[in-house]
Amino acid sequence: MRISEVCSQIGTTKKAINWYEAQGLIHTKIDENGYRNFSDADVTRIKEIHLLRLLDISTKDIKVILDSEDKQGVLRVV
């Protein structure tokens, strides 16, 4: 899936997705033509990040939450 499709599906901007990538929150596959190709797993992760950002959770805390096996437990602490 291309970035424009992800943006319209989630309701976010290309700038936001680029920022998530720059912060190391997502790692997308780059095709031979140089375009990023977002998998279903990438889209799910971006949805989670987008929601957490709407809740005003910091990037540092988002990394911890996403890397945790007990996301609900971590969210209770944050």
N, CA, C and O atoms as a DFTB+ gen file, in Angstrom:
312 C
 N C O
     1  1       0.851      -1.172       0.000
     2  2       0.000       0.000       0.000
     3  2       0.898       1.238       0.000
     4  3       1.907       1.280       0.704
     5  1       0.541       2.205      -0.762
     6  2       1.306       3.458      -0.855
     7  2       0.923       4.414       0.281
     8  3      -0.122       4.260       0.913
     9  1       1.779       5.389       0.522
    10  2       1.596       6.306       1.642
    11  2       0.294       7.094       1.531
    12  3      -0.358       7.345       2.545
    13  1      -0.094       7.484       0.331
    14  2      -1.330       8.253       0.178
    15  2      -2.545       7.411       0.569
    16  3      -3.505       7.930       1.139
    17  1      -2.503       6.110       0.264
    18  2      -3.596       5.220       0.651
    19  2      -3.650       5.050       2.169
    20  3      -4.728       5.017       2.763
    21  1      -2.477       4.943       2.785
    22  2      -2.409       4.817       4.242
    23  2      -2.980       6.070       4.894
    24  3      -3.758       5.982       5.844
    25  1      -2.596       7.222       4.387
    26  2      -3.067       8.493       4.949
    27  2      -4.587       8.597       4.883
    28  3      -5.228       8.989       5.857
    29  1      -5.157       8.249       3.744
    30  2      -6.612       8.364       3.620
    31  2      -7.325       7.324       4.468
    32  3      -8.402       7.600       4.996
    33  1      -6.759       6.150       4.610
    34  2      -7.381       5.103       5.418
    35  2      -7.360       5.444       6.906
    36  3      -8.329       5.189       7.621
    37  1      -6.254       6.021       7.367
    38  2      -6.097       6.299       8.798
    39  2      -6.584       7.698       9.168
    40  3      -7.058       7.925      10.281
    41  1      -6.465       8.620       8.239
    42  2      -6.827       9.997       8.541
    43  2      -5.660      10.782       9.102
    44  3      -5.829      11.647       9.962
    45  1      -4.480      10.470       8.608
    46  2      -3.274      11.175       9.039
    47  2      -2.606      11.790       7.816
    48  3      -3.133      11.701       6.707
    49  1      -1.460      12.409       8.014
    50  2      -0.770      13.085       6.921
    51  2       0.522      12.356       6.558
    52  3       1.049      11.564       7.338
    53  1       1.016      12.643       5.359
    54  2       2.304      12.097       4.944
    55  2       3.402      12.596       5.878
    56  3       4.321      11.855       6.229
    57  1       3.293      13.851       6.269
    58  2       4.284      14.435       7.172
    59  2       4.341      13.656       8.484
    60  3       5.426      13.401       9.007
    61  1       3.190      13.280       9.014
    62  2       3.149      12.520      10.266
    63  2       3.803      11.152      10.094
    64  3       4.583      10.723      10.944
    65  1       3.491      10.473       9.004
    66  2       4.076       9.154       8.768
    67  2       5.584       9.263       8.572
    68  3       6.335       8.424       9.069
    69  1       6.031      10.283       7.856
    70  2       7.474      10.510       7.700
    71  2       8.128      10.739       9.058
    72  3       9.234      10.263       9.312
    73  1       7.433      11.474       9.932
    74  2       7.962      11.753      11.273
    75  2       8.042      10.465      12.084
    76  3       9.035      10.234      12.775
    77  1       7.007       9.619      12.010
    78  2       7.027       8.335      12.722
    79  2       8.231       7.507      12.270
    80  3       8.904       6.867      13.079
    81  1       8.481       7.535      10.982
    82  2       9.606       6.781      10.444
    83  2      10.938       7.367      10.915
    84  3      11.853       6.626      11.276
    85  1      11.044       8.685      10.910
    86  2      12.270       9.349      11.364
    87  2      12.544       9.082      12.843
    88  3      13.700       9.037      13.264
    89  1      11.487       8.907      13.626
    90  2      11.626       8.637      15.056
    91  2      11.901       7.158      15.343
    92  3      12.117       6.776      16.493
    93  1      11.892       6.335      14.301
    94  2      12.153       4.915      14.467
    95  2      10.951       4.121      14.949
    96  3      11.094       2.995      15.427
    97  1       9.763       4.708      14.824
    98  2       8.552       4.017      15.269
    99  2       8.060       3.005      14.237
   100  3       7.409       2.021      14.587
   101  1       8.373       3.250      12.966
   102  2       8.000       2.308      11.903
   103  2       9.197       2.123      10.976
   104  3      10.065       2.989      10.861
   105  1       9.213       0.980      10.329
   106  2      10.261       0.660       9.349
   107  2       9.566       0.020       8.164
   108  3       9.086      -1.110       8.248
   109  1       9.515       0.741       7.073
   110  2       8.773       0.253       5.914
   111  2       9.713      -0.314       4.860
   112  3      10.891       0.037       4.787
   113  1       9.156      -1.195       4.056
   114  2       9.894      -1.783       2.945
   115  2       9.929      -0.773       1.801
   116  3       8.922      -0.138       1.489
   117  1      11.093      -0.633       1.185
   118  2      11.227       0.263       0.038
   119  2      11.375      -0.591      -1.215
   120  3      12.268      -1.434      -1.302
   121  1      10.495      -0.366      -2.179
   122  2      10.531      -1.108      -3.442
   123  2      11.708      -0.659      -4.297
   124  3      12.364       0.339      -4.001
   125  1      11.962      -1.408      -5.357
   126  2      13.056      -1.077      -6.278
   127  2      12.901       0.305      -6.897
   128  3      13.890       0.959      -7.227
   129  1      11.659       0.748      -7.055
   130  2      11.406       2.056      -7.661
   131  2      11.564       3.208      -6.658
   132  3      11.385       4.373      -7.014
   133  1      11.900       2.875      -5.403
   134  2      12.125       3.901      -4.386
   135  2      10.899       4.254      -3.566
   136  3      10.997       5.019      -2.606
   137  1       9.750       3.711      -3.927
   138  2       8.521       3.973      -3.183
   139  2       8.453       3.081      -1.955
   140  3       8.870       1.922      -1.988
   141  1       7.923       3.636      -0.871
   142  2       7.692       2.828       0.322
   143  2       6.433       2.007       0.123
   144  3       5.434       2.500      -0.400
   145  1       6.485       0.764       0.539
   146  2       5.350      -0.134       0.425
   147  2       4.938      -0.545       1.833
   148  3       5.666      -1.268       2.513
   149  1       3.772      -0.081       2.266
   150  2       3.301      -0.330       3.617
   151  2       2.492      -1.630       3.668
   152  3       1.515      -1.799       2.939
   153  1       2.916      -2.531       4.534
   154  2       2.203      -3.802       4.704
   155  2       1.008      -3.585       5.631
   156  3       0.857      -2.517       6.224
   157  1       0.170      -4.598       5.747
   158  2      -0.958      -4.516       6.676
   159  2      -0.455      -4.320       8.108
   160  3      -1.066      -3.593       8.891
   161  1       0.658      -4.970       8.443
   162  2       1.243      -4.817       9.785
   163  2       1.724      -3.375      10.009
   164  3       1.571      -2.830      11.103
   165  1       2.305      -2.762       8.969
   166  2       2.733      -1.361       9.063
   167  2       1.536      -0.454       9.311
   168  3       1.593       0.449      10.146
   169  1       0.452      -0.700       8.581
   170  2      -0.756       0.127       8.712
   171  2      -1.332      -0.015      10.119
   172  3      -1.740       0.975      10.726
   173  1      -1.368      -1.225      10.631
   174  2      -1.860      -1.446      11.996
   175  2      -1.000      -0.691      12.998
   176  3      -1.525      -0.055      13.913
   177  1       0.307      -0.758      12.834
   178  2       1.217      -0.055      13.742
   179  2       1.029       1.464      13.642
   180  3       1.040       2.159      14.658
   181  1       0.858       1.970      12.434
   182  2       0.640       3.412      12.249
   183  2      -0.675       3.831      12.906
   184  3      -0.751       4.907      13.500
   185  1      -1.697       3.003      12.807
   186  2      -2.966       3.298      13.475
   187  2      -2.762       3.413      14.983
   188  3      -3.292       4.325      15.618
   189  1      -1.992       2.486      15.555
   190  2      -1.707       2.526      16.991
   191  2      -0.956       3.799      17.360
   192  3      -1.297       4.474      18.332
   193  1       0.067       4.120      16.579
   194  2       0.856       5.327      16.837
   195  2      -0.027       6.561      16.741
   196  3       0.035       7.443      17.597
   197  1      -0.841       6.622      15.709
   198  2      -1.734       7.770      15.504
   199  2      -2.663       7.949      16.704
   200  3      -2.845       9.064      17.193
   201  1      -3.240       6.864      17.169
   202  2      -4.122       6.922      18.333
   203  2      -3.376       7.392      19.578
   204  3      -3.870       8.240      20.321
   205  1      -2.196       6.844      19.800
   206  2      -1.411       7.240      20.979
   207  2      -1.001       8.708      20.908
   208  3      -0.973       9.390      21.932
   209  1      -0.683       9.198      19.717
   210  2      -0.347      10.622      19.559
   211  2      -1.572      11.491      19.829
   212  3      -1.446      12.570      20.408
   213  1      -2.756      11.036      19.416
   214  2      -3.982      11.785      19.711
   215  2      -4.232      11.873      21.209
   216  3      -4.863      12.815      21.687
   217  1      -3.731      10.884      21.948
   218  2      -3.844      10.888      23.409
   219  2      -2.713      11.674      24.063
   220  3      -2.589      11.694      25.287
   221  1      -1.886      12.324      23.237
   222  2      -0.776      13.176      23.677
   223  2       0.296      12.389      24.431
   224  3       0.879      12.887      25.393
   225  1       0.548      11.170      23.991
   226  2       1.596      10.343      24.581
   227  2       2.893      10.613      23.824
   228  3       2.897      10.693      22.596
   229  1       3.980      10.750      24.555
   230  2       5.265      11.107      23.958
   231  2       5.818       9.985      23.084
   232  3       5.444       8.821      23.228
   233  1       6.707      10.356      22.185
   234  2       7.346       9.391      21.301
   235  2       8.098       8.344      22.104
   236  3       8.048       7.156      21.787
   237  1       8.785       8.779      23.128
   238  2       9.543       7.861      23.991
   239  2       8.606       6.817      24.592
   240  3       8.909       5.624      24.576
   241  1       7.481       7.261      25.118
   242  2       6.519       6.338      25.715
   243  2       5.857       5.453      24.659
   244  3       5.562       4.289      24.928
   245  1       5.625       5.984      23.480
   246  2       5.036       5.186      22.408
   247  2       5.969       4.030      22.048
   248  3       5.512       2.909      21.826
   249  1       7.267       4.300      21.988
   250  2       8.228       3.232      21.693
   251  2       8.134       2.125      22.734
   252  3       8.136       0.941      22.399
   253  1       8.050       2.522      23.994
   254  2       7.950       1.538      25.076
   255  2       6.661       0.728      24.945
   256  3       6.670      -0.496      25.079
   257  1       5.571       1.411      24.687
   258  2       4.264       0.748      24.564
   259  2       4.275      -0.243      23.399
   260  3       3.861      -1.392      23.554
   261  1       4.745       0.199      22.245
   262  2       4.720      -0.653      21.060
   263  2       5.647      -1.856      21.179
   264  3       5.368      -2.912      20.612
   265  1       6.735      -1.708      21.904
   266  2       7.688      -2.803      22.058
   267  2       7.317      -3.759      23.188
   268  3       7.941      -4.808      23.343
   269  1       6.312      -3.403      23.972
   270  2       5.908      -4.220      25.111
   271  2       4.963      -5.334      24.692
   272  3       4.152      -5.170      23.780
   273  1       5.079      -6.467      25.368
   274  2       4.133      -7.555      25.134
   275  2       2.848      -7.321      25.928
   276  3       1.809      -7.907      25.622
   277  1       2.922      -6.464      26.946
   278  2       1.758      -6.137      27.776
   279  2       1.428      -4.658      27.594
   280  3       1.675      -3.844      28.484
   281  1       0.870      -4.319      26.439
   282  2       0.584      -2.917      26.116
   283  2      -0.384      -2.291      27.108
   284  3      -0.211      -1.136      27.497
   285  1      -1.392      -3.034      27.518
   286  2      -2.366      -2.489      28.471
   287  2      -1.693      -2.184      29.800
   288  3      -1.976      -1.154      30.413
   289  1      -0.819      -3.050      30.247
   290  2      -0.107      -2.825      31.503
   291  2       0.760      -1.582      31.445
   292  3       0.796      -0.798      32.393
   293  1       1.452      -1.405      30.344
   294  2       2.308      -0.229      30.167
   295  2       1.462       1.024      30.101
   296  3       1.839       2.051      30.667
   297  1       0.319       0.964      29.420
   298  2      -0.553       2.131      29.312
   299  2      -1.078       2.571      30.680
   300  3      -1.294       3.761      30.911
   301  1      -1.279       1.625      31.570
   302  2      -1.733       1.987      32.923
   303  2      -0.685       2.806      33.653
   304  3      -1.020       3.674      34.458
   305  1       0.584       2.533      33.374
   306  2       1.687       3.230      34.035
   307  2       1.911       4.593      33.413
   308  3       2.221       5.555      34.115
   309  1       1.754       4.683      32.093
   310  2       1.997       5.942      31.367
   311  2       0.858       6.841      31.676
   312  3       0.814       7.971      31.190
